[in-house]
Amino acid sequence: MSFFIFLIVLAIVISAAYAGYSAAPWVPTKQSQRQLVLDNLQFPSSHGGARGGFTVIDLGCGDGSWLFSFATKYPNIQAIGYDISLLPLLIGQIRKLLSFKKFACVHLRFGNLWHANISQADVVLIFLMRKIYPRLITKLAVLPPHSTVVIEAWPLPNLTPIQVITGPNLLPVYIYRGEQFHQRA
Ligand SMILES: C[S@@+](CC[C@H](N)C(=O)[O-])C[C@H]1O[C@@H](n2cnc3c(N)ncnc32)[C@H](O)[C@@H]1O
């Protein structure tokens, strides 16, 4: 039994270490930060954001906090998160279970963000280290032109955000459109 627990702890530690090395350690976005973005995020008119019914993908979703916040404001969305760190994913799955059917539209998946299919995403959420931005920009080239990319903390190099959301004691959040990544490809 204790060996079994040891293996679980080892898997949690190794997956967290790999995530930290790969793209970023688990640092959850503050609730006040999520609220500020949800209150101020401007969708394109073709997007239908105010009506809901769109797909949000969090690349490196942690415990899925961002997706739960989106699903609370827009209950008709599909919210999909990918993460390779086991502990936050487990916390997120427990939260989803405890919500019963409220968060049925939220899907938290164990998977590497670099393999995630984002070609149908309407909104992509990113809070990752800057060192991966060059590769990330290449990945974002498959996004639909109308899609909205939400980047927390550091802006992307050589791209002008269409909106910047700031608040006291909060990290800046930079908003881009999918079509900006087509121009770069
Ligand atoms: C700074 S946290 C952001 C968590 C969440 N998006 C939020 O804003 O609360 C970065 C997340 O990316 C995950 N991560 C790092 N590398 C990854 C990879 N290659 N594939 C999937 N997730 C990864 C980490 O495990 C961590 O949960």
The ligand as an SDF file (V2000), in Angstrom:
LIG
                    3D

 27 29  0  0  0  0  0  0  0  0999 V2000
    0.9930   29.1580  -15.1550 C   0  0  0  0  0  0  0  0  0  0  0  0
   -0.0020   27.6700  -15.0970 S   0  0  0  0  0  0  0  0  0  0  0  0
   -1.5480   28.2650  -15.7390 C   0  0  0  0  0  0  0  0  0  0  0  0
   -2.7170   27.4330  -15.2850 C   0  0  0  0  0  0  0  0  0  0  0  0
   -4.0760   27.9450  -15.7820 C   0  0  0  0  0  0  0  0  0  0  0  0
   -4.0700   28.1630  -17.2060 N   0  0  0  0  0  0  0  0  0  0  0  0
   -4.4340   29.2190  -15.0880 C   0  0  0  0  0  0  0  0  0  0  0  0
   -4.2800   30.2980  -15.6930 O   0  0  0  0  0  0  0  0  0  0  0  0
   -4.8540   29.1580  -13.9220 O   0  0  0  0  0  0  0  0  0  0  0  0
    0.6830   26.7550  -16.4820 C   0  0  0  0  0  0  0  0  0  0  0  0
    0.1240   25.3490  -16.6270 C   0  0  0  0  0  0  0  0  0  0  0  0
    0.6600   24.7550  -17.8090 O   0  0  0  0  0  0  0  0  0  0  0  0
    0.8760   23.3840  -17.5640 C   0  0  0  0  0  0  0  0  0  0  0  0
    1.8390   22.8840  -18.5520 N   0  0  0  0  0  0  0  0  0  0  0  0
    3.1720   23.1360  -18.6540 C   0  0  0  0  0  0  0  0  0  0  0  0
    3.6910   22.5210  -19.7060 N   0  0  0  0  0  0  0  0  0  0  0  0
    2.6710   21.8580  -20.3240 C   0  0  0  0  0  0  0  0  0  0  0  0
    2.5860   21.0270  -21.4810 C   0  0  0  0  0  0  0  0  0  0  0  0
    3.6650   20.7640  -22.2400 N   0  0  0  0  0  0  0  0  0  0  0  0
    1.3880   20.5250  -21.8200 N   0  0  0  0  0  0  0  0  0  0  0  0
    0.2800   20.7800  -21.0620 C   0  0  0  0  0  0  0  0  0  0  0  0
    0.3060   21.5570  -19.9500 N   0  0  0  0  0  0  0  0  0  0  0  0
    1.4850   22.0850  -19.5850 C   0  0  0  0  0  0  0  0  0  0  0  0
    1.3730   23.3480  -16.1300 C   0  0  0  0  0  0  0  0  0  0  0  0
    1.2040   22.0750  -15.5470 O   0  0  0  0  0  0  0  0  0  0  0  0
    0.4860   24.4110  -15.4820 C   0  0  0  0  0  0  0  0  0  0  0  0
   -0.6770   23.8540  -14.9160 O   0  0  0  0  0  0  0  0  0  0  0  0
  1  2  1  0
  2  3  1  0
  2 10  1  0
  3  4  1  0
  4  5  1  0
  5  6  1  0
  5  7  1  0
  7  8  2  0
  7  9  1  0
 10 11  1  0
 11 12  1  0
 11 26  1  0
 12 13  1  0
 13 14  1  0
 13 24  1  0
 14 15  1  0
 14 23  1  0
 15 16  2  0
 16 17  1  0
 17 18  1  0
 17 23  2  0
 18 19  1  0
 18 20  2  0
 20 21  1  0
 21 22  2  0
 22 23  1  0
 24 25  1  0
 24 26  1  0
 26 27  1  0
M  CHG  2   2   1   9  -1
M  END
$$$$
